[in-house]
């Protein structure tokens, strides 16, 4: 994977004379009558009524010279509203033109079009037949988000034989160094000493683990934010082996790492006023004579000992060492992301990542940003009445709960043990996948929560 991500966009200077895509508020009869002209009656007979989602081509000199897309209020926050346009627009360059709509509609049209036109294929991708012209006054955050979304999807969709710990870490280095970040890849004895719990997860694989540590800062003294991602490139479950059906999508178990890498790339591209740290635990959970066993006791970077109640609860073992290190630099806050529990999906379904946080203001900002960006999160409780369920008779704690309830909560409580008191922290438990095609969300890997986190960062840390 190269440092360049191809988008279905073209600049105004390269677009020649593009066709016009008119974006009109649904029900704006005055604008529609002016645009449709003498074709209004014919188009209405064909079912075009000016309602949200209605689309039509306007004939000009025997060809399609323009198009009209009617959009409702949801288009101001949700780019997926525009995700089906690529299936409707003929080949060529199309310049979006707003009619009495806020610029946020234009930004979402560009982003949603890119989201909808994405398809993953091993090898050379199919070039888009239609491209949107990016007006010169559009915020750079649009292209930043579109690029980050495609990067994250590519990583999640890549087969595990092509995207192991080494490959994932090298992509992260390539993407970040090309943007001016400082990057270290930690392997071997240094990794074993610094991240002993993470190293134990990787012991069962012939592909050794790698930890990515990166930093980029807009200026000295900028607010420091630490990002942490679970990068389990394939998860067999270890000795607590998953059934065949449960293993089919386990290439996506590095979705948290893909998400946090995408967040950092977007923040750099948008020139946000932040000091960003990133830690990715790139590892494979396999079965071999060297793999960790149920009942083993592992020492963590924090000094706490963890009893392995289940080898398939490996994600929290990867994250706990990274969270410990992230807190050592005392950032303003830590954000981690992981495809951590099936329990979160049982509670909230595939589209809604669970959010846990020890800070109410941080949680509120993330929730509000998610709604604004059409990328909702749902806050779940860090219910400390369940802390005792993580007790161990022979170690400081167990990596799984002793009860069959509240699995997403107990996983988050485990992670919180490695976050010092007073350190602001939020944890995203994501699915990182679309089970089926829908507008703007093709089946396969998905960067759920990317827009929510980026929106929060943009609100707080945009340069004037």
C-alpha positions as CSV (number, residue, x, y, z in Angstrom):
1,X,0.0,0.0,0.0
2,X,1.5,3.3,-1.0
3,X,1.3,6.7,0.7
4,X,-1.2,7.9,-1.9
5,X,-4.9,7.1,-1.6
6,X,-6.9,7.7,-4.8
7,X,-10.1,9.6,-4.4
8,X,-13.0,10.1,-6.8
9,X,-12.3,13.8,-6.9
10,X,-10.7,16.2,-9.4
11,X,-9.6,19.8,-8.9
12,X,-11.3,22.7,-10.6
13,X,-8.2,23.5,-12.5
14,X,-8.1,20.0,-14.0
15,X,-11.8,19.5,-14.5
16,X,-12.2,21.3,-17.9
17,X,-15.9,22.2,-18.3
18,X,-17.7,19.9,-15.9
19,X,-21.4,19.0,-15.7
20,X,-23.3,20.6,-12.8
21,X,-24.8,18.6,-10.0
22,X,-27.4,20.8,-8.4
23,X,-28.0,20.2,-4.7
24,X,-31.4,21.5,-3.8
25,X,-33.3,21.4,-0.6
26,X,-36.2,19.0,-0.7
27,X,-39.5,20.9,-1.3
28,X,-37.8,24.0,-2.7
29,X,-40.4,24.4,-5.5
30,X,-39.1,27.8,-6.7
31,X,-35.5,26.5,-7.3
32,X,-36.8,23.2,-8.8
33,X,-39.2,25.0,-11.2
34,X,-36.3,27.2,-12.4
35,X,-33.9,24.3,-12.9
36,X,-36.4,21.8,-14.4
37,X,-38.0,24.4,-16.7
38,X,-40.1,22.8,-19.5
39,X,-39.1,19.3,-18.4
40,X,-40.9,19.7,-15.0
41,X,-44.2,18.0,-16.1
42,X,-42.4,15.1,-17.8
43,X,-40.1,14.5,-14.8
44,X,-43.0,14.6,-12.4
45,X,-44.8,12.0,-14.5
46,X,-41.6,9.8,-14.1
47,X,-41.9,10.0,-10.3
48,X,-39.6,13.0,-9.6
49,X,-41.5,15.0,-6.9
50,X,-38.7,17.0,-5.3
51,X,-38.6,14.9,-2.2
52,X,-35.5,14.0,-0.2
53,X,-33.5,11.5,-2.2
54,X,-35.1,12.3,-5.6
55,X,-32.5,12.5,-8.4
56,X,-32.8,13.3,-12.1
57,X,-30.7,14.1,-15.1
58,X,-31.4,17.2,-17.1
59,X,-31.0,16.8,-20.9
60,X,-28.9,19.2,-22.7
61,X,-27.9,19.0,-26.4
62,X,-28.8,15.3,-26.5
63,X,-26.7,14.5,-23.5
64,X,-26.7,14.9,-19.7
65,X,-25.5,18.4,-19.0
66,X,-26.7,18.6,-15.5
67,X,-28.3,16.7,-12.6
68,X,-30.5,17.6,-9.7
69,X,-30.4,15.9,-6.3
70,X,-32.9,16.8,-3.6
71,X,-31.7,16.6,0.0
72,X,-33.4,16.9,3.3
73,X,-32.2,18.3,6.6
74,X,-30.3,15.1,7.3
75,X,-27.8,16.0,4.6
76,X,-26.3,18.6,6.8
77,X,-24.9,16.0,9.2
78,X,-24.9,12.6,7.5
79,X,-22.6,12.1,4.4
80,X,-24.2,8.8,3.7
81,X,-27.2,10.7,2.3
82,X,-25.1,11.3,-0.7
83,X,-23.5,7.9,-0.8
84,X,-25.6,6.6,-3.7
85,X,-24.8,9.4,-6.1
86,X,-22.0,7.4,-7.8
87,X,-24.5,4.8,-9.1
88,X,-26.6,7.6,-10.7
89,X,-24.2,10.0,-12.2
90,X,-23.0,9.3,-15.8
91,X,-19.3,9.2,-16.5
92,X,-17.5,12.5,-16.4
93,X,-16.7,15.4,-14.0
94,X,-19.4,16.9,-11.9
95,X,-19.3,20.2,-10.1
96,X,-21.6,20.3,-7.0
97,X,-23.6,23.5,-6.8
98,X,-25.5,24.5,-3.7
99,X,-28.9,26.2,-3.8
100,X,-29.8,27.9,-0.5
101,X,-27.9,25.2,1.5
102,X,-25.2,25.5,4.1
103,X,-21.6,24.6,3.0
104,X,-21.8,21.6,5.3
105,X,-24.1,20.0,2.6
106,X,-21.3,20.4,0.1
107,X,-18.7,18.9,2.4
108,X,-21.0,16.0,3.1
109,X,-21.7,15.5,-0.6
110,X,-18.0,15.2,-1.4
111,X,-17.3,12.9,1.6
112,X,-20.4,10.8,1.1
113,X,-19.7,10.4,-2.6
114,X,-16.2,9.1,-1.8
115,X,-17.6,6.7,0.9
116,X,-20.2,5.3,-1.6
117,X,-17.7,4.9,-4.5
118,X,-15.2,2.9,-2.4
119,X,-14.7,-0.8,-3.3
120,X,-11.9,-3.0,-2.1
121,X,-10.1,-5.3,-4.5
122,X,-6.7,-7.0,-4.2
123,X,-4.6,-5.6,-6.9
124,X,-5.3,-2.5,-9.0
125,X,-8.5,-0.8,-8.1
126,X,-11.2,0.1,-10.7
127,X,-11.1,3.8,-11.4
128,X,-14.4,5.7,-10.8
129,X,-16.5,6.5,-13.9
130,X,-17.7,9.8,-12.3
131,X,-15.7,12.3,-10.3
132,X,-16.8,15.2,-8.2
133,X,-15.0,18.5,-8.7
134,X,-13.7,19.9,-5.4
135,X,-14.4,23.7,-5.2
136,X,-11.4,25.7,-4.2
137,X,-13.1,27.1,-1.1
138,X,-13.8,23.7,0.4
139,X,-12.2,23.0,3.8
140,X,-9.2,20.7,3.6
141,X,-10.8,18.6,6.3
142,X,-13.1,17.1,3.6
143,X,-10.3,15.6,1.6
144,X,-8.5,14.7,4.8
145,X,-11.5,12.7,6.1
146,X,-12.2,11.0,2.7
147,X,-8.5,9.9,2.5
148,X,-8.5,8.6,6.1
149,X,-11.7,6.7,5.5
150,X,-10.3,4.9,2.5
151,X,-7.0,4.2,4.3
152,X,-8.8,2.7,7.2
153,X,-11.1,0.6,5.1
154,X,-8.2,-0.7,3.0
155,X,-6.4,-1.9,6.0
156,X,-9.4,-3.6,7.6
157,X,-10.4,-5.3,4.3
158,X,-6.9,-6.6,3.5
159,X,-6.6,-10.4,3.9
160,X,-4.6,-11.4,6.9
161,X,-1.9,-13.0,4.8
162,X,-1.3,-9.6,3.2
163,X,-1.7,-7.5,6.3
164,X,0.2,-9.1,9.2
165,X,1.9,-7.3,12.1
166,X,4.9,-6.4,10.0
167,X,2.8,-5.1,7.1
168,X,0.4,-3.1,9.2
169,X,3.3,-1.4,11.1
170,X,5.1,-0.6,7.8
171,X,1.9,0.9,6.3
172,X,1.6,3.0,9.5
173,X,5.2,4.2,9.2
174,X,4.8,5.0,5.5
175,X,1.6,7.0,6.0
176,X,2.8,8.9,9.0
177,X,6.4,9.6,7.9
178,X,5.0,11.0,4.6
179,X,3.1,13.5,6.7
180,X,6.1,14.5,8.8
181,X,5.5,12.4,11.9
182,X,8.3,10.8,13.9
183,X,7.8,7.0,13.9
184,X,9.4,4.1,15.7
185,X,8.7,0.4,15.1
186,X,9.5,-1.6,18.2
187,X,10.3,-5.3,17.9
188,X,12.1,-8.2,19.5
189,X,13.8,-8.0,22.9
190,X,12.9,-4.3,23.2
191,X,9.2,-5.1,22.7
192,X,9.3,-8.1,25.1
193,X,10.7,-5.9,27.9
194,X,8.5,-2.8,27.3
195,X,5.2,-4.6,26.5
196,X,5.3,-8.1,28.2
197,X,1.6,-8.7,28.0
198,X,1.3,-7.8,24.4
199,X,4.4,-9.9,23.6
200,X,2.7,-12.9,25.2
201,X,-0.2,-12.6,22.9
202,X,2.1,-12.7,19.9
203,X,4.2,-15.6,21.1
204,X,1.9,-18.1,19.4
205,X,2.5,-16.8,15.9
206,X,5.4,-17.2,13.5
207,X,4.8,-13.5,12.6
208,X,6.3,-11.6,15.5
209,X,4.5,-8.6,17.0
210,X,5.4,-5.0,16.3
211,X,4.5,-1.9,18.3
212,X,4.1,1.4,16.4
213,X,4.9,4.6,18.4
214,X,4.5,7.8,16.5
215,X,4.3,11.5,17.3
216,X,3.3,14.6,15.4
217,X,2.9,18.1,16.9
218,X,1.6,21.2,15.2
219,X,3.7,23.4,17.6
220,X,5.4,23.3,20.9
221,X,2.9,23.5,23.7
222,X,0.0,22.3,21.6
223,X,-2.6,20.1,23.5
224,X,-1.3,16.6,23.8
225,X,-3.7,13.7,22.9
226,X,-2.7,10.0,23.0
227,X,-4.3,7.6,20.6
228,X,-4.1,3.8,21.2
229,X,-5.3,1.1,18.8
230,X,-5.7,-2.7,19.0
231,X,-4.0,-4.2,15.9
232,X,-4.7,-7.9,16.1
233,X,-4.2,-8.8,12.5
234,X,-5.9,-12.2,12.8
235,X,-7.5,-13.8,15.9
236,X,-7.9,-17.5,16.1
237,X,-8.8,-17.2,19.7
238,X,-5.6,-19.0,20.7
239,X,-6.1,-22.2,22.7
240,X,-9.6,-21.1,23.5
241,X,-10.2,-21.6,19.7
242,X,-12.9,-19.8,17.9
243,X,-15.4,-21.9,15.9
244,X,-15.0,-21.7,12.1
245,X,-17.8,-19.2,11.6
246,X,-16.4,-17.0,14.3
247,X,-13.0,-16.8,12.6
248,X,-14.2,-15.8,9.1
249,X,-14.0,-12.1,9.7
250,X,-11.1,-12.0,12.1
251,X,-8.9,-10.1,9.6
252,X,-10.9,-7.1,10.9
253,X,-9.6,-7.5,14.5
254,X,-7.1,-4.8,13.8
255,X,-10.0,-2.3,13.2
256,X,-9.1,-0.3,16.2
257,X,-5.5,0.3,15.0
258,X,-6.8,1.2,11.5
259,X,-9.3,3.7,13.1
260,X,-6.7,5.4,15.2
261,X,-4.1,5.6,12.3
262,X,-6.9,7.1,10.2
263,X,-7.7,9.7,12.9
264,X,-4.1,10.7,13.2
265,X,-3.6,11.0,9.4
266,X,-6.8,13.1,9.1
267,X,-5.7,15.4,11.9
268,X,-2.3,16.0,10.4
269,X,-3.8,16.6,6.9
270,X,-6.3,19.1,8.3
271,X,-3.5,20.9,10.2
272,X,-5.2,20.7,13.6
273,X,-3.5,22.4,16.5
274,X,-2.6,19.3,18.4
275,X,0.4,17.3,19.7
276,X,-0.6,13.7,18.8
277,X,0.9,10.5,20.1
278,X,-0.1,7.1,18.5
279,X,0.5,3.6,19.8
280,X,-0.6,0.6,17.8
281,X,-0.2,-3.0,19.0
282,X,0.3,-5.0,15.8
283,X,0.1,-8.7,16.7
284,X,-1.5,-12.1,15.7
285,X,-3.2,-14.4,18.2
286,X,-2.4,-17.9,17.0
287,X,-2.0,-21.5,18.4
288,X,1.4,-23.1,18.8
289,X,3.6,-24.7,21.4
290,X,4.7,-21.1,22.3
291,X,1.2,-19.7,22.7
292,X,-0.1,-18.5,26.0
293,X,-2.4,-21.0,27.8
294,X,-5.5,-20.6,29.9
295,X,-4.4,-20.3,33.5
296,X,-1.1,-18.7,32.7
297,X,-0.2,-15.6,34.7
298,X,1.4,-12.7,32.8
299,X,3.1,-9.6,34.1
300,X,2.1,-6.3,32.5
301,X,4.0,-3.1,32.0
302,X,2.3,-1.6,35.0
303,X,3.6,-4.4,37.3
304,X,0.2,-6.0,37.8
305,X,-0.1,-9.7,37.2
306,X,-3.0,-11.0,35.0
307,X,-4.4,-14.5,35.1
308,X,-5.5,-15.7,31.6
309,X,-9.1,-16.9,32.0
310,X,-9.5,-17.0,28.3
311,X,-7.0,-16.7,25.5
312,X,-9.6,-15.3,23.2
313,X,-9.8,-12.2,25.4
314,X,-6.5,-11.1,24.0
315,X,-7.4,-7.6,22.8
316,X,-7.4,-6.2,26.4
317,X,-3.9,-7.8,26.9
318,X,-2.6,-5.9,23.9
319,X,-4.2,-2.6,25.1
320,X,-3.2,-2.7,28.7
321,X,0.5,-2.3,28.2
322,X,-0.1,0.5,25.6
323,X,-2.4,2.4,27.9
324,X,0.1,2.2,30.7
325,X,2.8,3.7,28.5
326,X,0.4,6.3,27.0
327,X,-0.4,7.6,30.5
328,X,3.3,8.0,31.3
329,X,3.5,11.2,29.2
330,X,0.4,12.6,31.0
331,X,-1.6,13.7,27.9
332,X,-4.7,15.8,28.1
333,X,-6.6,12.7,27.4
334,X,-6.2,9.1,26.0
335,X,-8.5,7.7,23.3
336,X,-8.3,4.0,22.6
337,X,-10.2,1.9,20.0
338,X,-10.7,-1.8,19.6
339,X,-12.9,-4.5,18.2
340,X,-13.0,-5.7,21.8
341,X,-16.2,-7.6,22.6
342,X,-19.2,-9.3,21.0
343,X,-21.2,-8.1,24.0
344,X,-21.1,-4.6,22.7
345,X,-22.6,-5.8,19.4
346,X,-25.3,-7.7,21.2
347,X,-26.2,-4.6,23.2
348,X,-25.9,-2.0,20.4
349,X,-25.8,-3.8,17.1
350,X,-23.2,-3.4,14.3
351,X,-23.6,0.3,13.5
352,X,-23.2,1.9,16.9
353,X,-19.9,1.7,18.7
354,X,-19.9,1.6,22.5
355,X,-18.2,4.5,24.3
356,X,-16.8,4.3,27.8
357,X,-15.1,7.2,29.6
358,X,-14.0,8.2,33.0
359,X,-14.7,11.9,32.2
360,X,-18.2,13.2,31.7
361,X,-17.1,16.3,29.7
362,X,-15.0,14.2,27.3
363,X,-17.8,11.7,26.8
364,X,-20.3,14.5,26.1
365,X,-18.1,16.1,23.5
366,X,-17.6,12.8,21.7
367,X,-21.3,12.0,21.8
368,X,-22.3,15.4,20.5
369,X,-19.6,15.3,17.8
370,X,-20.8,11.9,16.7
371,X,-24.4,13.2,16.2
372,X,-23.2,16.2,14.4
373,X,-21.0,14.1,12.0
374,X,-23.6,11.4,11.4
375,X,-21.4,8.9,13.1
376,X,-23.1,8.2,16.4
377,X,-21.6,6.6,19.5
378,X,-23.5,5.4,22.5
379,X,-22.1,5.8,26.1
380,X,-22.1,2.7,28.3
381,X,-21.4,2.7,32.0
382,X,-18.2,1.9,33.8
383,X,-20.2,0.2,36.5
384,X,-17.8,-0.5,39.3
385,X,-20.2,-2.8,41.0
386,X,-18.8,-5.4,38.5
387,X,-15.2,-4.8,39.4
388,X,-15.0,-7.8,41.7
389,X,-16.0,-10.1,38.7
390,X,-12.4,-9.6,37.5
391,X,-10.8,-10.9,40.7
392,X,-8.3,-13.7,40.6
393,X,-7.2,-16.0,43.4
394,X,-3.6,-16.1,42.2
395,X,-3.0,-12.8,40.5
396,X,-4.0,-9.1,40.6
397,X,-6.9,-9.6,38.2
398,X,-8.3,-12.0,35.6
399,X,-8.6,-11.0,31.9
400,X,-12.2,-12.2,31.8
401,X,-15.2,-11.8,34.1
402,X,-16.3,-14.6,36.3
403,X,-19.9,-13.8,35.3
404,X,-21.6,-14.3,31.9
405,X,-23.1,-10.8,32.0
406,X,-22.1,-7.3,30.8
407,X,-19.1,-8.4,28.8
408,X,-18.5,-5.0,27.2
409,X,-18.6,-3.3,30.6
410,X,-16.2,-5.7,32.3
411,X,-13.8,-5.5,29.4
412,X,-13.7,-1.7,29.8
413,X,-13.3,-2.0,33.6
414,X,-10.3,-4.2,32.9
415,X,-8.8,-1.5,30.7
416,X,-9.5,1.2,33.3
417,X,-7.3,-0.7,35.8
418,X,-4.3,0.5,33.6
419,X,-5.4,4.2,33.5
420,X,-4.1,6.2,36.5
421,X,-6.6,8.1,38.6
422,X,-7.0,11.6,37.2
423,X,-6.0,10.7,33.7
424,X,-8.9,11.4,31.3
425,X,-9.6,8.5,29.0
426,X,-12.2,7.2,26.6
427,X,-12.5,3.7,25.1
428,X,-14.4,2.9,21.8
429,X,-15.6,-0.7,21.4
430,X,-16.3,-0.9,17.6
431,X,-17.4,-3.5,15.1
432,X,-15.3,-2.0,12.2
433,X,-17.4,-3.8,9.6
434,X,-20.5,-3.3,7.4
435,X,-22.4,-6.6,7.1
436,X,-24.2,-5.5,3.9
437,X,-24.2,-2.7,1.3
438,X,-26.0,0.5,1.9
439,X,-25.5,4.0,0.6
440,X,-22.1,5.3,1.6
441,X,-21.3,2.1,3.5
442,X,-20.3,-0.7,1.2
443,X,-20.0,-4.2,2.7
444,X,-16.7,-4.8,4.4
445,X,-14.3,-2.9,6.6
446,X,-15.6,0.4,8.1
447,X,-14.0,3.2,10.1
448,X,-16.8,3.6,12.5
449,X,-16.2,6.6,14.9
450,X,-13.7,8.2,12.6
451,X,-15.9,11.2,11.8
452,X,-17.0,11.4,15.4
453,X,-13.5,11.6,16.8
454,X,-12.3,13.9,14.0
455,X,-15.3,16.2,14.5
456,X,-14.4,16.5,18.2
457,X,-10.8,17.3,17.5
458,X,-11.8,19.8,14.8
459,X,-14.1,21.6,17.1
460,X,-11.5,21.9,19.8
461,X,-8.2,22.3,18.0
462,X,-8.8,23.9,14.6
463,X,-6.4,26.6,13.7
464,X,-8.0,30.1,13.3
